[in-house]
Amino acid sequence: MSLRSVNLPGVGTKYEFTTDRGDTVALFFTKTGTIQMYTLQRGCHTPSAAEMTPVEARRLGNILTGAIIEAENESVEIAFSALADLRISVHTYVIPKQVAGKTIEDLQIRTKTGVTIIAVSRREKNIINPPPSFVFEAGDGVLVIGETDQLKRFERDVMVR
Amino acid sequence: MEGIVLALFVCLILALVTKRYSLPPIPFYILGGILIGKSGLALVTSDEISHFFAQMGLIFLLFFMGLELRLDRIVQNPTVVVTSGIIELTIDMGVGFVAAYLLGFSLMDSFVIASAFYVTSTALAITSLIENRKLMMREAETIIWLMVFDDLVLIIILAVLAAANQNIIFLFLKIAAALAIMYYLAKYGKEFMVGILDRSDELPLLFTFGAVLTTASFAMYVGIPETLLVIALGIALGTTDPDAFEQHARPFRDVFLVVFFVFFGVTVDLTGQMDFFVVGIICLLAILSKMFSGFLIGLFVHGSALSGIEIGGSIIARGEFSIALASLYGSPPVAAIIAVMVVVTSIVGSFTAKYTGRLRRWMSSPGRRAAHRRVH
């Protein structure tokens, strides 16, 4: 696979790569803010194109990185090849009623599951790095980071009680 | 003042219609201007305020062009850019000049017509590449770089036209001095400017507007054409934080440029001795000559006639820069001819740009090939 990127004056940035089997995928981040994706099958002359908004493109990216996408829960797995193939996942959850009123300390999230809560989104406001004394409310969106196994444990032991 | 309000209202409606049906907006702004202006219902006349607004439109158009010209990028594939650029320049400029001169225009007028005839509309060509989803084609890159070449030639044309009635050496010295000042301001003021542009209050907008306006009025004060100096300012600021400047200059350009197009339409005189024969010939040649130069570029650069049709069909539309040349250096009859040429070519060009894609798909579709083989 070979990836190349070009800056096209007046248009935006183009990323193009050819798969080992000879298919080509090209992406254009245009100045109008939309993203166009072209795919060209090997041996074909006319590509087919799809135009996306940035939000749609991000969703597509999440699907391609292998994350499960549900209506409210979204997750991204990042692999750092420089750090001995460290794979780490970031996942969002919505706090259910059973957990509301408890603090991070009460739930012993880190000792029990190993994951870390890195941000809480409450009524359009974001709280980054909530302290252990942080009290959850039902409907809070939380952003959790950890390995896939730890996240599963978090889902099983903390979110469903 | 009521004139501008009425003009803006007409623009708003035209913008909604053209966006709804993906039509090129520039010809419709001009037609709207013609309709409400001198040659139409005579509801609006140009006054000092509208003149100032239109002037701003022109200045911001050229400033923007300068911002996007990042000279360090041009050297990526010089042979392709230069080959295609020179083919286009010689053919279109040549055809335009000879035609205008044979039709009885003076040398100076012929040069203005030829320049407007040559300069393809960057905005229309690139928008149609995006909207018709042609960005992935190999011809798209050739067309995009061709537009950059056009911009560079336009700067030379503007310089030549500016120097036509001045002491060239003195003008050259003044321009060189102004460029040196700008270069040092961009080099040593970079951190200061980036600091201002990063703010989220009204300062970045105010700074961008002020910088462009100051440069333009400075140019007028020392007697250099402001068009050249604002392009130079764009290029100089393009070395600092071009994306931020584009973001902050865009609102000014968008609004003022529309006013510029409409009031160009308002002031154009189509009622005078408009020779329909002359206008018809210029428009027809404007289309044919671009088809031909595009065809040759396709043959020389991509070695394919189909590519040539594609490129030819994509570069027919003339637009903002032709109008700019007409409003700066065109006598009333020349401006009228350029106005009609821009309206005709931009509408025809938007259709050819759509159509070449279909033509190409049809030519390369397996069904047709099979049918073709059966015939032989």
Interface residues (C-beta under 8 A of the other chain):
Chain A: V6 N7 L8 P9 G10 V11 K14 E16 T24 A26 F28 T30 T32 T34 Q36 Y38 L40 H45 T46 P47 A49 E51
Chain B: E68 L69 R70 R73 Q76 T122 I126 L129 I130 R133 L135 M136 M137 E141 I144 W145 M147 V148 R360 R361 S364
